[in-house]
Amino acid sequence: MTAFKPRETLTEQVARHIENLIAFGQLRSGERIYESAMAKEMDVSHGSIREGLLLLEKRHLVRNVPRKGAFVTPLDEHFVRSLYETLELYLTHTGRKLVLQWQPEDMARLESLHSQMQACYQNNDLMAFLELGIEYTKASLAYADNYFIVSAIEDLWPSAKRCAFVAFRQGGKQVLEDNLKHMEESIQAIRDRDEEALASLLHSYAQQQSDQVLAALDQ
């Protein structure tokens, strides 16, 4: 029997479209988002745009300012360092649980995603690489066993994707190579059930990613 999969709502479609415009730099840091223009562009109602923007505010991509409108969240040093510091805290917590509890099928999943990302790197397919990177990180969340952590990380992914694209635009393939190296090392730490090694890798990776994004923003 095929599992029921609800269709994506119009609000979610609108939010995803605007999310991608922000993540890939077509709507810039601090830029105002005009509801009328966006509604016309997408051929939807103002209400749908407004609901989508509220959803994106929850995902930290938009700030709705009373009587002024919606603006793309500024991508500055405070935002970037806060993002990676928070991701490190959450992912270290779930990573430690994964190290202690993983099963053979979990390792097979991680290694499969790593292989797929290597193929994307060879084919220079950035979009697929980024999406697989998110799937790789999500694979550990089954062990979080914490509603609030899982929910919080889901809301941080769009900002992580946005920052990853900024870093890639400046650093090119070196950024992808750094990602693949981190994955290889983290998979080994998980396989060895070495909590401290994984925590150290996550700390170094978060710092490296943060520095790469900020270097790109300075250009």
C-alpha positions as CSV (number, residue, x, y, z in Angstrom):
1,M,0.0,0.0,0.0
2,T,1.4,3.4,-1.0
3,A,1.8,5.8,1.9
4,F,-0.4,8.9,1.8
5,K,1.6,12.1,0.9
6,P,-0.4,15.3,1.2
7,R,0.2,17.9,-1.5
8,E,2.2,20.9,-0.7
9,T,-0.1,23.8,0.1
10,L,-0.1,27.0,-1.9
11,T,1.4,28.8,1.1
12,E,4.3,26.3,1.2
13,Q,4.8,26.7,-2.6
14,V,5.0,30.5,-2.3
15,A,7.4,30.2,0.7
16,R,9.6,27.8,-1.2
17,H,9.8,30.0,-4.2
18,I,10.7,33.1,-2.2
19,E,13.1,31.0,0.0
20,N,15.0,30.0,-3.2
21,L,15.1,33.7,-4.4
22,I,16.8,34.6,-1.1
23,A,19.0,31.5,-0.8
24,F,20.5,32.0,-4.2
25,G,20.9,35.7,-4.0
26,Q,18.1,37.0,-6.3
27,L,16.7,38.8,-3.3
28,R,19.5,40.5,-1.5
29,S,20.3,41.0,2.2
30,G,18.1,43.7,3.6
31,E,16.1,44.1,0.4
32,R,12.4,44.9,0.7
33,I,9.9,42.3,-0.6
34,Y,6.9,44.0,-2.3
35,E,3.8,41.9,-1.9
36,S,2.1,43.4,-4.9
37,A,5.0,42.7,-7.3
38,M,5.5,39.2,-5.9
39,A,1.8,38.4,-6.2
40,K,1.8,39.5,-9.8
41,E,5.0,37.6,-10.6
42,M,3.7,34.4,-9.1
43,D,0.0,34.9,-10.1
44,V,-1.3,34.4,-6.6
45,S,-3.2,36.6,-4.1
46,H,-1.7,39.1,-1.8
47,G,-2.9,36.9,1.1
48,S,-0.9,33.9,-0.2
49,I,2.2,36.0,-0.4
50,R,1.6,37.4,3.1
51,E,1.1,33.9,4.5
52,G,4.3,32.7,2.8
53,L,6.3,35.6,4.2
54,L,5.1,34.8,7.7
55,L,6.3,31.2,7.2
56,L,9.7,32.5,6.1
57,E,9.9,34.8,9.1
58,K,9.7,31.6,11.2
59,R,12.5,30.2,9.1
60,H,14.7,33.3,9.7
61,L,14.8,34.5,6.1
62,V,12.4,37.4,6.4
63,R,11.6,40.1,8.9
64,N,8.1,41.6,8.8
65,V,8.3,45.2,10.1
66,P,4.9,46.7,11.1
67,R,3.8,49.5,8.8
68,K,6.9,49.1,6.7
69,G,6.7,45.7,5.1
70,A,8.8,42.6,4.7
71,F,12.5,42.6,4.3
72,V,15.1,39.9,3.6
73,T,16.9,39.2,6.9
74,P,20.4,40.9,6.8
75,L,23.2,38.5,6.2
76,D,25.9,39.9,8.5
77,E,28.6,38.6,10.9
78,H,26.2,38.4,13.8
79,F,23.7,36.4,11.8
80,V,26.3,34.0,10.3
81,R,28.2,33.3,13.6
82,S,24.9,32.8,15.5
83,L,23.7,30.4,12.8
84,Y,26.7,28.1,12.9
85,E,27.1,28.3,16.7
86,T,23.5,27.1,17.0
87,L,23.9,24.4,14.4
88,E,27.0,23.1,16.1
89,L,25.2,22.9,19.5
90,Y,22.2,21.0,18.1
91,L,24.2,18.7,15.8
92,T,26.8,17.8,18.4
93,H,23.9,16.8,20.8
94,T,22.3,14.6,18.1
95,G,25.7,13.3,16.8
96,R,26.6,12.0,20.2
97,K,23.4,9.9,20.3
98,L,24.0,8.7,16.8
99,V,27.6,7.6,17.7
100,L,26.2,5.5,20.5
101,Q,23.1,4.1,18.9
102,W,23.7,3.7,15.1
103,Q,22.7,0.6,13.3
104,P,24.2,-0.9,10.1
105,E,21.4,0.6,8.0
106,D,22.2,4.1,9.3
107,M,25.8,3.7,8.2
108,A,24.7,2.5,4.8
109,R,22.5,5.5,4.5
110,L,25.3,8.0,5.3
111,E,27.8,6.3,3.0
112,S,25.2,6.3,0.2
113,L,24.6,10.0,0.6
114,H,28.3,10.6,0.6
115,S,28.7,8.7,-2.7
116,Q,25.9,10.7,-4.3
117,M,27.5,13.9,-3.2
118,Q,30.8,12.8,-4.7
119,A,29.0,12.3,-8.0
120,C,27.4,15.7,-7.8
121,Y,30.8,17.2,-7.2
122,Q,32.2,15.5,-10.2
123,N,29.3,16.7,-12.3
124,N,29.5,20.2,-10.8
125,D,25.8,20.0,-9.8
126,L,25.7,22.5,-6.9
127,M,22.0,22.4,-6.3
128,A,21.8,18.6,-5.9
129,F,25.0,18.8,-3.8
130,L,23.4,21.2,-1.3
131,E,20.2,19.3,-1.1
132,L,22.1,16.0,-0.4
133,G,24.2,17.8,2.2
134,I,21.0,18.7,4.0
135,E,19.7,15.1,3.7
136,Y,23.1,13.8,5.1
137,T,22.7,16.0,8.2
138,K,19.1,15.2,8.6
139,A,20.0,11.5,8.7
140,S,21.3,11.9,12.3
141,L,18.1,13.6,13.5
142,A,16.3,10.3,14.0
143,Y,18.4,9.9,17.1
144,A,17.7,13.4,18.4
145,D,14.5,12.1,20.1
146,N,13.7,15.8,20.9
147,Y,10.8,17.6,19.3
148,F,12.2,21.0,19.9
149,I,15.7,20.3,18.5
150,V,14.2,18.7,15.3
151,S,11.8,21.6,14.8
152,A,14.5,24.2,15.4
153,I,16.9,22.6,12.9
154,E,14.2,22.3,10.3
155,D,13.8,26.1,10.5
156,L,17.5,26.7,10.3
157,W,18.0,24.7,7.0
158,P,17.0,27.6,4.7
159,S,19.6,29.9,6.3
160,A,22.2,27.1,6.1
161,K,21.5,26.7,2.4
162,R,21.7,30.5,1.9
163,C,25.1,30.6,3.6
164,A,26.4,27.6,1.7
165,F,25.6,29.2,-1.6
166,V,27.3,32.5,-0.6
167,A,30.4,30.5,0.4
168,F,30.4,28.5,-2.9
169,R,30.0,31.6,-5.0
170,Q,33.2,32.9,-3.6
171,G,35.2,29.7,-2.9
172,G,34.0,27.5,-5.7
173,K,34.9,23.8,-5.7
174,Q,37.2,24.1,-2.7
175,V,34.1,24.6,-0.6
176,L,32.6,21.4,-1.9
177,E,35.9,19.5,-1.3
178,D,35.9,20.8,2.3
179,N,32.4,19.4,2.7
180,L,33.3,16.0,1.3
181,K,36.4,15.8,3.5
182,H,34.3,16.7,6.6
183,M,31.8,14.0,5.7
184,E,34.5,11.3,5.2
185,E,36.0,12.2,8.6
186,S,32.7,12.3,10.4
187,I,31.6,9.0,9.0
188,Q,34.8,7.4,10.3
189,A,34.2,8.9,13.7
190,I,30.7,7.6,13.8
191,R,31.9,4.2,12.6
192,D,34.5,4.2,15.4
193,R,31.8,5.3,17.9
194,D,34.1,8.1,18.9
195,E,32.0,10.9,20.5
196,E,34.8,13.3,21.2
197,A,36.3,13.0,17.7
198,L,32.9,13.7,16.1
199,A,32.3,16.7,18.5
200,S,35.7,18.1,17.6
201,L,35.0,17.7,13.8
202,L,31.7,19.4,14.1
203,H,33.3,22.3,16.0
204,S,36.0,22.7,13.4
205,Y,33.5,22.4,10.5
206,A,31.2,25.0,12.0
207,Q,34.1,27.4,12.4
208,Q,35.4,26.8,8.9
209,Q,31.9,27.3,7.3
210,S,31.3,30.5,9.2
211,D,34.7,31.9,8.2
212,Q,34.1,31.0,4.5
213,V,30.8,32.7,4.5
214,L,32.1,35.8,6.2
215,A,35.1,36.0,3.8
216,A,32.7,35.8,0.9
217,L,30.6,38.6,2.3
218,D,33.7,40.8,2.7
219,Q,34.4,40.6,-1.1
